[in-house]
């Protein structure tokens, strides 16, 4: 500031325009100052940027006067330019004097050469510069080519009416019936021995499935809560008759013919009923009343080598038993928390064990009832002499 003040004092003492220009050049002054007698006006950097970006000459504004020695300085600030624009003060277009930076005496000042400055909507010319591309240091991931999708040939076959009915009923069951599942392991060695003895003694060909159906019928008689259905109005209906449905695979789908009053039939009666119903079901000769209804259902996949599975409840029935095949396995000594002695206990051995899983409608059958039913079923199968009564 001290060197600038000395330069301004020297400017006021010189009368010649050429001498002023020479003096300012020697002092390397970088400000553009308009001198008019002993008073001059200058724009602050912010005021100059705003006015030039709009193509306006703001040097004619009043600004603030500052006095230093014999010189009165007039400085136009940023707020002065913004206030003039806001108040609608008309400012002249921006002009640049040719070859003259500092002038003394208005009479000897050459006329400035007007240069048109384009006015754009952007506040700053710097914003019109094209953006500089930035090189990313993140490597571009390699493009993984997707192998072409190979479609295999197929054939659409229209669903039979039975298949449509099965799909509709099972979808309705899984959507509306609250299923829960309970499983139990049952040893089959005793009923296998009974089956062999019946074949030898009376030449009766009784299958394991016949023995399981007979056991289920007697268990339903003893636990009638499982032999119940859900009526259309939501009431629980307990049935006096034990009508057991048997799942039979046919070329057109799965069908469940019904063994009526199964608890009143012996092994021979059950064997004859199942054989007749299954044979006519496979050729489509069943009457509607022979497969509609029922109070309980049994589905056996043991002959297909299936160990265990879960079946879907067939409404309005409340439960269905899924029977798997027998498996030879090592069975340890049964644990009895009330008997610590080893005398009288059965020793470990290899036995044939079947897994039976009961799918139940929780609205009709609760967990305790399902457990009691499975224990009753296990008792009949492990003591097959009860089936002959």
Backbone torsions as a table, in degrees:
resi	resn	phi	psi	omega
1	UNK	NA	-32.9	-179.5
2	UNK	-66.1	-42.6	179.3
3	UNK	-67.3	-34.3	178.8
4	UNK	-67.7	-40.3	178.6
5	UNK	-64.0	-39.5	178.1
6	UNK	-64.4	-38.3	178.9
7	UNK	-65.1	-41.7	-179.2
8	UNK	-66.3	-36.9	177.9
9	UNK	-64.7	-37.1	178.7
10	UNK	-67.6	-34.6	179.7
11	UNK	-64.3	-40.1	-177.5
12	UNK	-70.0	-22.4	-178.4
13	UNK	-89.9	-4.1	-178.5
14	UNK	-106.1	134.9	-178.2
15	UNK	-96.0	-25.1	-174.1
16	UNK	-88.5	138.1	178.1
17	UNK	-65.5	-42.0	-179.7
18	UNK	-63.5	-38.3	179.5
19	UNK	-65.5	-37.2	179.1
20	UNK	-63.8	-45.8	-179.5
21	UNK	-61.6	-41.0	179.5
22	UNK	-64.4	-41.1	-178.9
23	UNK	-63.8	-43.4	-179.2
24	UNK	-68.6	-33.9	178.2
25	UNK	-65.3	-41.0	-179.9
26	UNK	-65.8	-34.3	-178.9
27	UNK	-83.2	-2.4	179.8
28	UNK	53.7	47.3	179.7
29	UNK	-78.6	129.7	-177.2
30	UNK	-100.6	4.9	-178.7
31	UNK	-96.0	144.5	174.8
32	UNK	-95.1	109.7	-171.8
33	UNK	-121.5	133.3	175.3
34	UNK	-100.3	116.4	-177.3
35	UNK	-103.7	127.2	177.4
36	UNK	-129.9	103.2	-173.2
37	UNK	55.2	-117.8	-175.8
38	UNK	-107.6	19.6	178.9
39	UNK	-131.9	134.9	177.4
40	UNK	-134.8	159.0	179.8
41	UNK	-124.2	139.7	177.3
42	UNK	-134.5	153.8	179.5
43	UNK	-102.5	137.6	173.4
44	UNK	-70.3	159.3	-179.0
45	UNK	-55.5	-41.8	-179.4
46	UNK	-67.5	-40.0	178.5
47	UNK	-66.3	-39.7	179.0
48	UNK	-63.7	-41.2	-178.9
49	UNK	-63.5	-44.2	-177.9
50	UNK	-66.5	-44.8	-176.7
51	UNK	-69.6	-42.2	-179.1
52	UNK	-69.7	-33.1	178.5
53	UNK	-66.9	-20.5	177.4
54	UNK	-103.9	4.6	178.6
55	UNK	68.8	32.9	-176.9
56	UNK	-117.0	153.3	177.4
57	UNK	-104.9	107.6	-176.2
58	UNK	-97.7	9.1	-178.9
59	UNK	-71.4	-16.6	179.8
60	UNK	-82.1	-5.0	178.6
61	UNK	-70.1	157.3	-175.4
62	UNK	-67.1	-50.3	-179.8
63	UNK	69.1	-166.0	178.8
64	UNK	-108.3	136.2	-179.5
65	UNK	-90.8	133.4	175.0
66	UNK	-127.3	134.1	-177.9
67	UNK	-109.8	126.8	176.1
68	UNK	-131.0	106.2	-177.0
69	UNK	68.4	-124.0	-179.5
70	UNK	-96.0	4.7	-175.2
71	UNK	-108.9	132.9	172.5
72	UNK	-103.2	121.2	-178.3
73	UNK	-106.1	139.8	177.9
74	UNK	-117.2	116.0	-175.9
75	UNK	-113.7	124.2	176.9
76	UNK	-96.7	122.2	-177.1
77	UNK	-99.2	176.0	179.1
78	UNK	-61.3	-41.6	-178.9
79	UNK	-65.4	-31.4	177.8
80	UNK	-65.2	-43.2	-179.0
81	UNK	-67.7	-43.3	-179.9
82	UNK	-65.2	-38.2	178.6
83	UNK	-65.8	-38.4	179.3
84	UNK	-66.1	-41.0	178.6
85	UNK	-66.7	-40.2	-179.5
86	UNK	-67.3	-39.0	-177.4
87	UNK	-81.9	-1.3	178.0
88	UNK	78.0	21.6	177.9
89	UNK	-70.0	127.7	-177.2
90	UNK	-77.7	120.5	179.1
91	UNK	-107.2	142.2	-179.2
92	UNK	-68.6	157.9	176.4
93	UNK	-66.3	156.5	-176.5
94	UNK	-70.2	130.4	176.8
95	UNK	-127.1	150.3	179.2
96	UNK	-124.5	124.3	179.9
97	UNK	-73.0	133.9	-178.6
98	UNK	-80.1	123.8	173.0
99	UNK	62.6	14.5	-179.8
100	UNK	-130.8	124.6	177.7
101	UNK	-104.6	-42.1	-178.9
102	UNK	-130.3	133.7	-173.4
103	UNK	-128.9	139.8	173.0
104	UNK	-114.9	143.5	179.8
105	UNK	65.0	110.1	-178.3
106	UNK	-60.8	-31.2	-177.5
107	UNK	-64.2	-35.0	-177.0
108	UNK	-92.9	6.4	-176.8
109	UNK	-82.4	123.3	177.0
110	UNK	-67.3	152.2	-179.1
111	UNK	-64.7	132.1	179.3
112	UNK	-70.8	149.5	178.7
113	UNK	-90.6	113.4	-178.9
114	UNK	-70.5	136.1	175.5
115	UNK	-122.6	123.0	-178.8
116	UNK	-72.6	129.0	177.5
117	UNK	-111.1	119.9	-178.1
118	UNK	-65.6	136.1	178.8
119	UNK	-102.7	120.3	-179.9
120	UNK	-115.2	170.1	-179.2
121	UNK	-74.6	-15.8	-180.0
122	UNK	-82.6	139.0	-176.0
123	UNK	-69.3	-26.3	-175.2
124	UNK	-135.0	139.3	176.8
125	UNK	-64.8	-22.8	-178.9
126	UNK	-65.9	-24.5	-178.2
127	UNK	-74.6	-14.4	-179.9
128	UNK	-85.9	-7.0	-179.3
129	UNK	-68.4	142.7	179.4
130	UNK	-66.1	143.0	-178.6
131	UNK	-66.4	143.8	178.5
132	UNK	-82.6	123.1	-178.9
133	UNK	-64.5	138.3	-179.4
134	UNK	-106.8	125.3	179.4
135	UNK	-84.0	121.9	-179.2
136	UNK	-81.0	139.7	177.0
137	UNK	-85.8	-5.5	-179.6
138	UNK	-79.5	126.0	-179.2
139	UNK	-67.7	142.2	178.9
140	UNK	-74.0	126.3	-178.4
141	UNK	-65.6	145.7	179.5
142	UNK	-69.8	140.2	179.8
143	UNK	-78.9	121.0	-179.6
144	UNK	-92.9	120.0	-179.6
145	UNK	-76.3	133.0	179.6
146	UNK	-87.9	127.1	179.8
147	UNK	-66.1	148.2	-179.9
148	UNK	-63.3	142.7	-179.8
149	UNK	-79.3	123.9	179.6
150	UNK	-100.1	117.1	179.8
151	UNK	-94.7	129.7	178.2
152	UNK	-87.6	158.2	179.6
153	UNK	-74.9	149.2	-179.7
154	UNK	-150.5	165.8	-179.7
155	UNK	-131.8	127.7	176.2
156	UNK	-91.4	125.3	176.7
157	UNK	-114.3	132.2	179.5
158	UNK	-64.7	139.7	-179.9
159	UNK	-71.8	139.9	177.1
160	UNK	-72.2	165.5	179.8
161	UNK	-63.2	-36.5	177.9
162	UNK	-66.0	-41.4	179.2
163	UNK	-64.0	-37.0	177.8
164	UNK	-66.0	-40.7	179.1
165	UNK	-65.7	-43.0	178.6
166	UNK	-61.0	-45.1	-179.6
167	UNK	-62.6	-41.4	-178.8
168	UNK	-67.3	-43.9	-176.8
169	UNK	-70.1	-41.3	-179.7
170	UNK	-70.3	-35.6	175.5
171	UNK	-64.4	-41.8	177.4
172	UNK	-63.6	-38.4	-179.8
173	UNK	-64.8	-49.7	-178.6
174	UNK	-68.8	-21.5	-178.3
175	UNK	-87.5	-30.7	-171.8
176	UNK	-116.0	-19.7	-176.3
177	UNK	-98.7	123.4	176.9
178	UNK	-76.7	99.1	-178.4
179	UNK	-78.7	146.1	162.8
180	UNK	-143.8	158.1	-167.5
181	UNK	-129.1	138.4	174.7
182	UNK	-132.9	138.6	-176.3
183	UNK	-125.8	154.9	178.1
184	UNK	-149.3	147.6	176.1
185	UNK	-103.3	130.9	-175.1
186	UNK	-126.8	131.2	176.5
187	UNK	-79.5	134.6	-175.4
188	UNK	-106.8	4.6	-174.3
189	UNK	-62.0	-37.1	-177.6
190	UNK	-70.4	-41.4	179.8
191	UNK	-74.5	-26.4	174.9
192	UNK	-67.7	-38.1	177.1
193	UNK	-67.8	-40.5	177.1
194	UNK	-62.0	-42.8	179.2
195	UNK	-60.9	-39.9	179.8
196	UNK	-68.6	-38.5	179.8
197	UNK	-67.3	-39.8	178.6
198	UNK	-65.3	-35.7	178.6
199	UNK	-67.8	-32.9	-179.5
200	UNK	-80.3	-44.8	-171.1
201	UNK	-78.7	-49.8	-175.9
202	UNK	-116.1	6.3	-180.0
203	UNK	54.8	37.5	177.2
204	UNK	-95.4	120.8	179.7
205	UNK	-91.3	92.1	179.5
206	UNK	-105.0	130.7	-179.7
207	UNK	-88.8	163.7	175.5
208	UNK	-62.0	-35.5	179.2
209	UNK	-64.1	-36.8	177.1
210	UNK	-63.3	-41.3	178.8
211	UNK	-66.2	-37.5	178.7
212	UNK	-67.7	-40.5	178.7
213	UNK	-63.7	-42.1	177.9
214	UNK	-62.8	-41.8	179.3
215	UNK	-65.3	-40.8	178.4
216	UNK	-63.5	-39.2	-179.3
217	UNK	-64.3	-42.2	179.2
218	UNK	-70.3	-36.0	177.7
219	UNK	-66.7	-37.0	176.5
220	UNK	-66.2	-35.0	176.7
221	UNK	-65.7	-37.5	-178.8
222	UNK	-79.5	-28.6	179.6
223	UNK	-120.8	80.0	-174.1
224	UNK	-68.4	-15.1	178.9
225	UNK	-62.6	-31.0	178.0
226	UNK	-78.3	-23.8	179.0
227	UNK	-86.6	50.2	-176.8
228	UNK	-130.2	163.4	178.3
229	UNK	-134.4	165.8	176.6
230	UNK	-102.0	118.8	-179.4
231	UNK	-74.2	171.0	-176.7
232	UNK	-64.2	-30.5	-179.2
233	UNK	-90.1	8.3	176.2
234	UNK	89.0	10.6	179.5
235	UNK	-89.8	150.4	176.7
236	UNK	-85.7	127.7	-177.0
237	UNK	-117.2	113.4	178.5
238	UNK	-92.6	128.9	-174.5
239	UNK	-100.9	143.1	175.5
240	UNK	-81.0	-33.3	-179.8
241	UNK	-87.5	142.3	175.7
242	UNK	-101.4	97.9	-178.5
243	UNK	-108.8	107.6	-174.0
244	UNK	-99.2	123.2	176.0
245	UNK	-87.2	141.6	-179.8
246	UNK	-119.3	123.2	179.7
247	UNK	-73.4	124.8	-179.6
248	UNK	-125.0	128.7	178.2
249	UNK	-83.7	128.8	178.3
250	UNK	-125.7	165.3	178.7
251	UNK	-60.2	-25.0	-178.0
252	UNK	-97.8	-2.8	-179.8
253	UNK	140.5	-177.7	-178.4
254	UNK	-87.9	132.9	178.8
255	UNK	-131.4	151.6	-174.5
256	UNK	-123.2	82.7	173.2
257	UNK	-65.5	155.6	-169.6
258	UNK	-111.8	133.2	171.2
259	UNK	-94.2	106.1	-176.5
260	UNK	-75.4	138.7	178.1
261	UNK	50.2	52.1	-175.9
262	UNK	-65.3	-26.8	-179.8
263	UNK	-71.0	-17.3	-180.0
264	UNK	-95.0	-3.1	-179.7
265	UNK	-99.4	142.8	173.7
266	UNK	-82.9	-173.1	-179.5
267	UNK	-63.6	-38.6	179.1
268	UNK	-66.8	-40.7	179.6
269	UNK	-66.2	-41.1	178.0
270	UNK	-65.7	-42.1	179.8
271	UNK	-61.0	-43.4	179.9
272	UNK	-67.9	-40.1	-179.0
273	UNK	-66.7	-43.0	-179.2
274	UNK	-65.8	-43.2	180.0
275	UNK	-61.7	-42.2	-179.0
276	UNK	-68.9	-46.3	-178.7
277	UNK	-64.8	-41.1	-178.8
278	UNK	-66.9	-39.9	-179.5
279	UNK	-65.4	-43.7	-179.5
280	UNK	-75.0	-26.3	177.1
281	UNK	-68.4	-36.2	-177.6
282	UNK	-71.3	-21.5	178.2
283	UNK	-107.2	6.5	175.3
284	UNK	72.2	36.4	-178.1
285	UNK	-109.3	16.8	-180.0
286	UNK	-82.3	143.9	172.9
287	UNK	-81.8	153.2	-178.2
288	UNK	-56.1	-38.8	-178.5
289	UNK	-69.9	-11.9	-179.7
290	UNK	-85.9	-11.7	177.2
291	UNK	-132.8	4.7	176.9
292	UNK	-107.0	129.8	-178.3
293	UNK	109.5	-140.2	-177.2
294	UNK	89.0	153.3	-179.9
295	UNK	-112.3	-12.9	-178.0
296	UNK	-158.6	157.9	-177.9
297	UNK	-137.3	146.0	176.9
298	UNK	-126.3	129.4	177.3
299	UNK	-124.5	118.6	-174.6
300	UNK	-116.8	118.4	176.7
301	UNK	-114.3	15.9	-178.9
302	UNK	-64.1	-33.4	179.7
303	UNK	-69.7	-12.1	176.3
304	UNK	-96.9	6.9	179.6
305	UNK	80.2	17.2	179.7
306	UNK	-86.2	127.9	-179.5
307	UNK	-75.8	-45.7	-179.3
308	UNK	-161.9	155.5	178.3
309	UNK	-162.6	172.3	178.9
310	UNK	-116.9	130.8	-179.4
311	UNK	-101.5	162.6	-179.6
312	UNK	-99.7	133.1	180.0
313	UNK	-62.8	137.0	-179.6
314	UNK	-101.2	96.3	-177.7
315	UNK	-60.7	148.9	5.0
316	UNK	-84.1	7.1	177.3
317	UNK	-61.3	155.5	-175.4
318	UNK	-102.3	-10.6	-176.1
319	UNK	-157.7	155.7	174.7
320	UNK	-144.6	138.7	-178.2
321	UNK	-103.3	123.8	176.9
322	UNK	-100.6	119.2	-173.9
323	UNK	-109.7	127.8	176.6
324	UNK	-101.1	176.9	-178.9
325	UNK	-80.4	157.6	178.2
326	UNK	-76.0	140.4	-179.2
327	UNK	-124.9	135.3	176.8
328	UNK	-80.5	124.1	-178.7
329	UNK	-151.2	164.2	178.1
330	UNK	-81.6	125.0	179.7
331	UNK	-110.6	122.0	-179.2
332	UNK	-74.6	176.9	177.1
333	UNK	-66.9	132.1	179.7
334	UNK	-59.9	139.6	-178.8
335	UNK	-90.1	132.6	176.7
336	UNK	-129.0	112.2	-176.1
337	UNK	-69.2	-16.7	-179.7
338	UNK	-94.9	-4.9	-177.7
339	UNK	-131.8	110.1	-179.8
340	UNK	-90.5	-14.4	-178.6
341	UNK	-78.3	154.4	179.8
342	UNK	-97.0	-3.8	-179.3
343	UNK	-74.0	135.7	178.2
344	UNK	84.2	-5.5	-179.9
345	UNK	-86.6	148.4	178.4
346	UNK	-73.0	136.7	-179.5
347	UNK	-78.2	156.2	177.4
348	UNK	-61.2	151.4	-179.9
349	UNK	-167.9	174.8	178.4
350	UNK	-91.7	125.6	-177.0
351	UNK	-138.9	161.8	178.1
352	UNK	-90.3	119.6	-174.0
353	UNK	-119.8	133.6	177.9
354	UNK	-113.8	142.3	175.7
355	UNK	-103.8	123.5	176.8
356	UNK	-115.6	129.3	-178.7
357	UNK	-121.1	126.3	-179.1
358	UNK	-100.7	120.2	173.1
359	UNK	-96.9	125.0	-172.7
360	UNK	-127.1	153.0	172.5
361	UNK	-86.8	113.5	-174.6
362	UNK	-64.5	-18.7	177.7
363	UNK	-71.8	-23.5	-176.7
364	UNK	-109.4	-44.8	-175.0
365	UNK	-114.3	130.3	175.2
366	UNK	-97.1	177.2	-173.9
367	UNK	-65.2	-40.7	-179.2
368	UNK	-65.0	-40.9	178.9
369	UNK	-64.0	-40.1	177.7
370	UNK	-62.9	-40.3	178.4
371	UNK	-64.6	-40.5	178.9
372	UNK	-65.0	-40.5	179.1
373	UNK	-62.4	-44.1	-178.8
374	UNK	-67.4	-36.8	176.5
375	UNK	-65.8	-37.7	177.0
376	UNK	-66.4	-41.2	177.1
377	UNK	-61.8	-42.3	179.1
378	UNK	-63.1	-38.4	-179.9
379	UNK	-63.9	-40.9	179.8
380	UNK	-68.9	-37.0	-178.1
381	UNK	-76.4	-30.6	179.9
382	UNK	-88.1	-12.9	173.6
383	UNK	-124.9	72.2	-171.6
384	UNK	-64.9	-13.6	177.1
385	UNK	-64.2	-23.1	176.8
386	UNK	-67.9	-22.9	-179.8
387	UNK	-73.8	-16.0	-176.9
388	UNK	-91.0	-6.0	-178.8
389	UNK	-79.0	NA	NA
